[in-house]
Amino acid sequence: ELGSHRIGMNSTKHNKRINNTLVCKAFPHLTSYLSRNKFIREPHLLISVLVFEETWYLKEFFDNIMAFTSNTTLVLAHLSSISNYTESDIIDIANHHPRLVVNCYRYFTKAYHGSLAHAHLRNIQWAMGLGINISHVLLWASNSWFIRRGIENYVNKHGSSLTNLEGTVRKNAFVQRLDVGRILPDPRPGWAPKEVFSRVWSWKPFREVIAPKAPAGSPVNTVTLSKHEGAFFPGPLMQKIVKAFDEDMFESLAEQHVYMEEFLFQTWADHHSMCVCRK
């Protein structure tokens, strides 16, 4: 069915390794492109972006990101299964942008839906599978065009978008933390804040894996909310959340009717604060 995150050019189970070389079944001619991974050794800022637009848009979009980021920064793109890309389109874009990494897994994505958090997690998982050395992960959206030079220095200095220059927790309108005791006990429909929080907290893996107890230094357990566009976190912390998920959790996340991308990473980071602050 159209709403399934399994829809795409190829099943996500079709990618495999032959003689320890990753084969990209979604775009077979990208196999040689994947094997040229000279970028896996040094630590990199990894920009995770989800796209669905036409190829002319993607070319301009990636041109813009590359123009304002360092040669050490990698951009990892997930191509939504709702879009009809040809292999030649993707080969052309990949060859034009040497720092672009294409995720060979394609999933259904939809706004205001758990499929976006799911796709970002799959991007991180794909980078891990390629052996990329991730210093930090920066979440990005395909309608985000404003990026300033020097973003790498900013990310390295702060460590996480949830901390300030001193490494203490940010307290501003862009980061909200809610005591779980104030969240409605049952999932409610609608998009008022209390209804959104109720659906996030009702998802069992959120309660049992993401935020099972109060974060260190906090007297109460909390759920953290912030915009995901431009949010960044340490690479090891993001790899840790991927490792905490099994396939059932991945699939369940992709079916949640709430914008999990603004809760999942942020709450995970708050509950693993020792990994977040600057060294």
C-alpha positions in Angstrom: 0.0 0.0 0.0 1.1 3.6 -0.6 1.4 4.3 3.1 3.9 1.5 3.8 7.5 2.5 4.4 8.5 -0.6 2.5 7.4 0.9 -0.8 10.3 1.8 -3.1 12.3 0.8 -6.1 13.7 -2.1 -4.2 13.2 -3.9 -1.0 15.5 -2.8 1.8 16.5 -6.4 2.2 18.1 -6.6 -1.2 21.4 -4.8 -0.5 24.2 -7.3 0.2 27.9 -7.7 0.2 29.8 -9.7 -2.4 33.5 -10.4 -1.5 33.0 -7.9 1.3 32.0 -5.1 -1.1 28.6 -3.5 -0.6 26.3 -3.8 -3.5 23.7 -1.1 -4.0 20.6 -2.8 -5.4 18.5 0.3 -5.5 21.1 1.9 -7.8 23.4 -0.9 -9.0 25.8 1.4 -10.8 26.5 3.2 -7.5 28.4 0.1 -6.3 31.7 1.4 -7.6 30.9 4.8 -6.2 30.4 3.3 -2.7 33.7 1.5 -2.9 35.6 4.7 -3.5 35.1 5.6 0.2 38.3 7.5 0.8 36.3 9.5 3.3 35.9 6.9 5.9 39.1 7.3 7.8 39.1 10.8 9.3 36.3 12.1 11.5 33.6 13.9 9.6 30.6 16.1 10.4 27.8 14.1 8.7 24.8 16.1 7.5 21.7 13.8 7.3 19.2 15.1 4.9 15.9 13.6 3.6 14.8 14.5 0.1 11.9 13.8 -2.2 12.0 16.7 -4.7 12.7 16.6 -8.4 16.3 16.1 -9.6 16.8 19.7 -10.8 15.9 20.9 -7.2 18.3 18.4 -5.7 21.2 19.5 -7.8 20.8 23.1 -6.7 20.1 22.1 -3.1 23.3 20.0 -2.8 25.3 22.7 -4.7 24.2 25.1 -2.0 25.2 22.9 0.9 28.6 22.0 -0.6 29.4 25.7 -1.3 29.0 26.6 2.4 30.6 23.6 4.1 34.1 22.3 4.5 35.7 19.7 2.3 35.7 17.4 5.3 31.9 17.5 5.7 29.9 14.7 4.2 26.2 14.9 3.2 24.2 11.7 3.4 20.9 11.8 1.5 17.9 9.5 1.9 15.8 9.5 -1.3 12.2 9.0 -0.4 10.4 6.1 -1.9 7.5 8.4 -2.8 9.6 9.9 -5.6 10.4 8.4 -8.9 14.2 8.8 -9.5 16.0 7.1 -12.3 19.3 5.5 -11.8 20.9 7.9 -14.3 19.5 10.9 -12.3 21.2 9.7 -9.1 24.4 8.7 -10.7 24.7 12.2 -12.2 24.1 13.9 -8.9 26.5 11.6 -7.0 29.2 12.2 -9.6 28.7 15.9 -9.4 29.0 16.0 -5.6 32.0 14.0 -4.4 31.0 14.6 -0.7 27.5 13.3 -1.2 26.7 9.8 0.1 23.5 8.2 -1.2 21.6 5.9 1.1 20.8 2.8 -1.0 17.8 2.0 1.3 14.7 3.9 0.4 11.7 4.3 2.7 8.3 6.0 2.7 8.4 9.5 4.3 5.7 11.9 5.2 5.5 15.2 7.1 4.2 15.1 10.7 5.0 11.4 10.8 7.4 9.0 12.5 8.8 8.1 9.1 11.1 11.2 9.1 12.8 10.2 12.3 13.0 6.6 10.9 14.7 7.8 7.8 17.3 9.9 9.7 18.1 6.9 11.8 18.5 4.8 8.7 20.9 7.3 7.3 23.1 7.0 10.4 22.8 3.3 10.2 23.9 3.4 6.5 26.9 5.6 7.4 27.9 3.1 10.1 27.6 0.3 7.6 30.0 2.1 5.2 32.5 2.6 8.0 32.3 6.4 8.0 34.0 7.9 11.0 31.3 10.3 12.3 32.3 13.1 14.6 28.9 14.7 14.8 25.5 14.3 13.0 23.6 17.4 11.9 20.0 16.9 10.9 18.8 18.8 7.9 15.7 19.3 5.8 15.3 19.6 2.1 13.7 23.0 2.4 16.6 24.4 4.5 18.8 26.6 2.3 20.4 28.9 4.9 23.7 27.5 6.1 26.7 29.6 7.1 30.4 29.0 6.5 32.1 27.8 9.7 29.3 25.5 10.8 31.9 22.8 11.5 33.7 25.1 14.1 30.3 25.9 15.7 29.4 22.2 16.0 32.7 21.2 17.4 32.6 24.1 19.9 29.1 23.4 21.2 29.1 19.6 20.9 25.4 19.5 20.8 22.5 21.8 19.9 21.2 21.1 23.4 24.2 22.7 25.2 25.6 26.2 25.2 29.2 27.4 25.0 29.9 26.4 28.6 28.5 22.9 28.0 25.5 23.5 30.2 21.9 22.7 29.3 20.3 25.3 27.0 17.2 27.0 28.5 15.3 28.8 25.8 12.2 28.7 23.7 13.8 26.5 21.1 14.3 23.6 23.6 11.4 22.5 25.8 11.4 19.8 28.5 8.3 18.4 29.9 7.9 16.3 33.1 6.5 13.0 32.0 4.1 13.2 35.0 2.3 16.0 33.2 1.8 14.1 30.0 -1.7 12.7 29.3 -1.7 9.0 30.1 -3.4 7.9 26.8 -2.6 8.9 23.2 -4.9 11.6 22.0 -5.6 12.7 18.4 -5.0 16.3 17.3 -2.0 18.6 17.1 -2.2 20.7 20.3 1.0 20.3 22.3 -0.6 18.1 25.0 -1.9 15.8 22.3 1.4 15.5 20.5 3.2 14.8 23.7 0.7 12.1 24.6 1.3 10.2 21.3 5.1 10.5 21.7 5.0 9.1 25.2 2.5 6.4 24.4 5.0 4.8 22.0 6.4 2.0 24.1 10.0 2.1 22.9 10.1 5.8 23.8 9.2 5.0 27.4 11.4 1.9 27.7 14.4 2.7 25.5 14.7 6.4 24.9 13.6 7.8 28.3 13.2 4.9 30.8 14.2 7.0 33.8 15.1 10.5 34.8 18.3 11.9 33.1 21.3 12.3 35.3 21.0 15.3 37.6 17.3 15.7 37.1 14.8 14.9 39.9 12.1 14.0 37.3 11.9 12.1 34.0 11.4 14.5 31.1 10.7 14.5 27.3 12.7 17.0 25.3 11.3 18.8 22.3 13.2 21.0 19.8 13.2 21.7 16.0 15.2 19.0 14.3 16.3 21.2 11.4 19.9 22.2 12.3 20.0 20.1 15.4 23.3 18.4 15.9 24.7 15.7 18.3 27.9 13.8 18.8 28.4 10.9 16.3 29.0 8.2 19.0 25.7 9.2 20.7 23.8 8.9 17.5 25.4 5.5 16.7 24.4 4.4 20.1 20.7 5.1 19.5 20.9 3.1 16.2 22.4 0.1 18.1 19.6 0.4 20.7 16.9 -0.2 18.0 15.9 -3.6 16.7 14.0 -4.1 13.4 10.6 -4.1 15.2 11.3 -0.8 16.7 12.5 0.7 13.4 9.3 -0.5 11.7 7.1 0.7 14.5 8.7 4.1 14.5 8.0 4.5 10.8 4.3 4.1 11.5 3.8 6.6 14.3 1.5 9.5 13.5 3.5 12.2 15.2 6.6 14.2 14.3 9.0 12.0 16.3 12.1 13.7 14.7 11.6 16.6 17.1 11.5 14.4 20.2 13.5 11.2 19.6 17.1 12.5 19.2 16.7 15.4 21.6 15.3 13.2 24.5 17.9 10.6 23.8 20.7 13.2 24.0 19.3 14.6 27.3 19.2 11.2 28.8 22.8 10.5 27.8 24.2 14.0 28.7 27.6 12.6 29.6 28.1 11.9 25.9 26.8 15.3 24.7 28.8 18.1 26.4 32.1 19.3 25.0 35.1 17.4 26.2 
